[in-house]
Amino acid sequence: MSDPDRLKQVDALLDGLDDVLPPPRVRAQLRLAANLTQQDVADAVGVKRLAVVRWELGKSTPRRPQRDAYIHLLKQLAKRFPQAAVLDLGSATPASEGGSG
């Protein structure tokens, strides 16, 4: 296999990772690092706050087109707050801060 073919295979693998959500706890850590409420995220993505709560608890996952918007938000937050993108096994995930929904 030639080098350009290998590079195409690597690119294909990386493209598949664009649609992967981080673990639920990391989703919450990223949001908190940016000082955003669950309602802020819900409004930006176009869902109710309860959906964000469930995503951060790992009880459900977003569907398209909200999934694409949510992944985009999380990626941008991870760039700005790389320390929050690391799974912190020592802290609890806040289940429902940010007011009622």
Contacts in CASP RR format, 6 or more apart in sequence:
PFRMAT RR
TARGET T0000
AUTHOR 0000-0000-0000
METHOD contacts of the structure
MODEL  1
MSDPDRLKQVDALLDGLDDVLPPPRVRAQLRLAANLTQQDVADAVGVKRL
AVVRWELGKSTPRRPQRDAYIHLLKQLAKRFPQAAVLDLGSATPASEGGS
G
18 71 0 8 1.000
19 67 0 8 1.000
19 71 0 8 1.000
20 71 0 8 1.000
21 27 0 8 1.000
21 55 0 8 1.000
21 61 0 8 1.000
21 62 0 8 1.000
21 67 0 8 1.000
21 70 0 8 1.000
21 71 0 8 1.000
21 74 0 8 1.000
22 30 0 8 1.000
22 74 0 8 1.000
22 78 0 8 1.000
22 85 0 8 1.000
23 87 0 8 1.000
24 55 0 8 1.000
24 56 0 8 1.000
24 57 0 8 1.000
24 58 0 8 1.000
24 93 0 8 1.000
25 56 0 8 1.000
25 87 0 8 1.000
25 88 0 8 1.000
25 91 0 8 1.000
25 93 0 8 1.000
26 84 0 8 1.000
26 85 0 8 1.000
26 86 0 8 1.000
26 87 0 8 1.000
27 55 0 8 1.000
27 56 0 8 1.000
27 74 0 8 1.000
28 56 0 8 1.000
28 93 0 8 1.000
28 94 0 8 1.000
29 84 0 8 1.000
29 85 0 8 1.000
29 88 0 8 1.000
29 91 0 8 1.000
30 74 0 8 1.000
30 77 0 8 1.000
30 78 0 8 1.000
30 81 0 8 1.000
30 84 0 8 1.000
30 85 0 8 1.000
31 37 0 8 1.000
31 38 0 8 1.000
31 40 0 8 1.000
31 41 0 8 1.000
31 56 0 8 1.000
31 77 0 8 1.000
32 84 0 8 1.000
32 94 0 8 1.000
33 77 0 8 1.000
33 80 0 8 1.000
33 81 0 8 1.000
33 83 0 8 1.000
33 84 0 8 1.000
34 77 0 8 1.000
34 80 0 8 1.000
34 81 0 8 1.000
37 97 0 8 1.000
37 98 0 8 1.000
37 99 0 8 1.000
38 49 0 8 1.000
38 52 0 8 1.000
38 53 0 8 1.000
38 56 0 8 1.000
38 96 0 8 1.000
38 97 0 8 1.000
38 98 0 8 1.000
38 99 0 8 1.000
39 49 0 8 1.000
39 52 0 8 1.000
39 98 0 8 1.000
39 99 0 8 1.000
39 101 0 8 1.000
41 52 0 8 1.000
41 70 0 8 1.000
41 73 0 8 1.000
42 48 0 8 1.000
42 49 0 8 1.000
42 51 0 8 1.000
42 52 0 8 1.000
44 69 0 8 1.000
44 73 0 8 1.000
45 52 0 8 1.000
45 62 0 8 1.000
45 66 0 8 1.000
45 69 0 8 1.000
45 70 0 8 1.000
45 73 0 8 1.000
46 66 0 8 1.000
46 69 0 8 1.000
47 62 0 8 1.000
47 66 0 8 1.000
48 101 0 8 1.000
49 98 0 8 1.000
49 99 0 8 1.000
49 100 0 8 1.000
49 101 0 8 1.000
50 101 0 8 1.000
51 60 0 8 1.000
51 62 0 8 1.000
51 66 0 8 1.000
53 95 0 8 1.000
53 96 0 8 1.000
54 60 0 8 1.000
55 61 0 8 1.000
55 62 0 8 1.000
55 70 0 8 1.000
56 93 0 8 1.000
56 95 0 8 1.000
57 93 0 8 1.000
57 95 0 8 1.000
61 67 0 8 1.000
62 70 0 8 1.000
77 84 0 8 1.000
77 85 0 8 1.000
78 84 0 8 1.000
78 85 0 8 1.000
END
